Amino acid sequence: MRMKMDNAFYVEPIGIAGGLALWWNNEVKLSVLLHDKNFIDTVISINGESEWFGTFIYAPPYEEEKQEFWERLGTLRDNANVKWCIMGIPISLLMKIQSKGGTHTWSNERSEEDEICEKLDKVISSVEWNFLFPKAIAIIDVSIASDHTPIILLTNGVTKSGKKEFKFESRWSLEEECSNIIQEEWTPPEERHQRGTFRVKLRRTKV
């Protein structure tokens, strides 16, 4: 799977732990203000409109590091009444942005009986930012090469313009029903008494 974005900024992991990846398209003007192993702090403008702050977090999992992290994060904005969106671990007193897609954002990537899945990562914002983008929505994508899944922020929500081309979503393959549907429709004709042409099979599978 490849993220089809025009620009990228990375904070390399330390060993096999941590690391941050941020992608954005050309209509987004983004400048990185500050970054370290736990966050990327940016200022953003979309299509030349009002600027706002975006902070993308990988919070430390260790208790002894959390207090220092939250104190450092708290120094980023000296004014609570700013347009500020944070993607990562939630903070109280900020508004949660609706999310769609996957049921979890982190997995320990172990076998079924030992697997743990949690919805750790969220998108939150100040009230001022929410007024700027009232239709904003977060899409939870499928994990690429990390135990955390990518989160795609759509500031203007899902656009419904005309007929949308059907595309296979890789997250569907995680559902047992998906493979059953494909196997049922594409069983060789000699075993299925000829159920139709290639085009018909595609349409049935899509439905």
N, C-alpha and C positions, 0 to 999 in steps of 0.2 A: 504494500500500500504506500502511496506517495501523497504527501500533502500538497495540493495544487495551489500554492501561494507564491507571490512574487518576491517576497523578502523574508529574511530570517535573522534571528539573533539567538546565540547560544551561550549558556554558562555551562562549562564542562563539568562532569561529575568528578568527585574525588574518589578514585578507585572505581568501585561499581555502585557507589551510593550517591544520591542526589542528582544534580544536573537539571537544567531548565532549558526549554526550547520554546521560542516565540515566533509565530509566523503571521504575516499580514499581507494584504493585497495593495496594489499601487494607489487605489483611491484613498487609502489611509496614510496620512502623514504622521509618522511616529519618530520621536526622538528619545533615546535612552538617557535618563537623567542620572541613574545610579544603579549599580548591580553588585551582588555578591552571591555567595553560594545558596542563599535562601530566598532571594527575590530579585525581580527586574522592575525598576520603577521608571515609568515613561510619561511623556506628555503626548497627547493624541488629538488629531483633528481629522474629521472625515469629510471629504469633498469640500474642504475650505470652510467648514462650519466651526462653531465654537470649540475651543480647546478644552480638554478635560484630562485628568490624571488617571492612568491605568497602572496598577501594581499587580504583578503576577508572582505568586508565592509558592515556594516549596518549604513549608514550615519544618523545623527540626523535630525529629521523633523522640529525642532524648530530653527528659525532664530538666536536666541541669542546663540545657541550652535554651529552653523555651522562654524563660523570663527575659533574658538578654535580647532574644529575637523580638518579642513583643515591644520591649522598650525602644529598640532601634526602629521598628516599624512605626511606632507612635511619633517619632521625631520627623517623619517624612512630610507631614502636613501640619503647619502651625495654626491652621484655621479650619474648624469643623465644617463650615458652610462653603465647601468647595465641591466641584463636580468631580467625584472620585469613584472609580470602579475597581474592585479587588477580586481577583480570581485565585482561589486556593482555599485555605482553611477559613471558616466563617468567623466573624467578629461580631459581638453583640452591639446593639444600637444602630446597626446598618440594615438596609433592606435586602432581602434575598431575591435574586432574579430567578424567574421560572426556568426550569430545565426540562429538556425532552431527550429521548434516546435511550441509552443504556440505563440499567438499574443500579450500577455501581461505578465508582471512579477509581477504585484500587482493589487489587487482588494479590494474595500471597503466592499465586501461581503454582499451587500444589494440586495433587490429585483430588478427585471428587470428595473423598471422605475427609480429607484434611484441608479442603479449600476454604478460605475466608474471603468474603467480598464485602466491602464497605463503601458507602457514599461519602468519602472523606472530603472531596474537593467540591466547592460551590462557588457561585458568582454572587457577590454582594455589592451594594452601591450606597452612596449617600442619597438623601432625598433629592438634592439638587440635580444629581446625575440622572436619577429616575425621572424627574420632570423633563430632562433633555431627551431621554430615550424611553418613553413609556411602553413601547412595544418590544423592548429588548428581550431576547431569549437566549439561553445557553443550550447548545447541542452537545450531548455526551457521545463522543465517537468511540471507535474500537481501538484497543491498545495496539500500538505499533511495535515498539521494542522496549517497553517499560512496564513496570507493575502499575503505573498510573495511566489512565486513558486521556487522550487529548480532549480539550473542551473548546468548542468553537462558539465565539460570541457573535451573535447577529444583532446589531444595535437597532435595526428597524424591523425585527421579527422575520417571519417566513413570508417571502413575497409570493403571491399567487397571481401569476401573469400568464394566461393562456395554458395550453396543454403542455405538461412537463414530460420530458423524455424519461422512459422507464430505465432505471439503472439498478443493478444488483447491489445491495448493501452488504458489505462484508460481515456486519454484525449478525445478519440472519443465519450465517453458517454456525453460530453458537447454539442455535435452537435445534433440538432433535427433530421437530416437525419439518424443518426446512429440508433436511436430507431425505426424509420420508416422502415428501411431496415430489422432489426431483426424481428419486428412484422410481416412484409410482408412475410418473408421466413418461419417463424415458426408458422404461424397460423395453428391450428389443421387441420389434413387431411380432416375431414368430411366437413370442410368449404372451402377447397382448391382443392378438387378432386384429392388427392394423387399426390404430386409433386415429390416424390422420397424418397430414403432411408435417414437415418441419415447422412451417409457420403456425400451424394449428397447435402443435405441441408447445411452442414458445408462448402462445397466447394463453393456453390452459395453465401452464406453469406460472405465468405472471399473475393470473387471477388467483 
